[in-house]
Amino acid sequence: MKYSLLTIFLILYLSIFANAQNSHIVRVDFLSPGITTEHKIRNNSTIATNISLAPSVAFFSSGSEMSSYLSFNPTLFARYNYFLNFDKRNARGANTDYNSGNYLFVGLNWGINAGLTIISPNLNKGNVGNSYFSIPFGFGIQRSFAKRFYYNGFIGGNYSFETDNLYHWMGFKIGYTLFNKK
């Protein structure tokens, strides 16, 4: 069942990717290996989608012991970005190519805990194979440099439906822009 849902999401993602290739940005991400697309929907707004092998880092303690882990999980992510400063950046002559700007976002995040743990391999892996669904939101900064390279940093909150909790959420991406169709 979980693999059929993943297959359905992959087919939907790839069909969106294939049909909209002439009117959006397509990027390859290096730190979180994957592909990101960004579709302009209005002057200051975009819809960004990402499929990747997302790194996950956690620190926790039990009694006097402190543990941590680093794992990589397949993730499908879609978010609405509202760019705050395109007009100011254009007026100053600053770079706005490839959607360089500051933005607010809200999105949907779905993934599978794959159990690809690098640090603390003897960690209890009772939830391996479980999928998770969350709603992230926050603030981000996206800039392009050296023609087609870009970085994207974001921070905010993430509401998890599995645990019914709100968590801190942040990320950083570096990548290369493959296509930019205006």
Secondary structure, DSSP 8 states (H G I E B T S, - for coil): -HHHHHHHHHHHHHHHHHHTGGGEEEEEETTTTEEEEEEEEETTEEEEEEEEEEEEEEEEEETTEEEEEEEEEEEEEEEEEEES-HHHHHHHT---GGG-EEEEEEEEEEEE---EEEE-TTS--TTTT-EEEEEEEEEEEEEEETTTEEEEEEEEEEEETTTTEEEEEEEEEEEEEEEE--
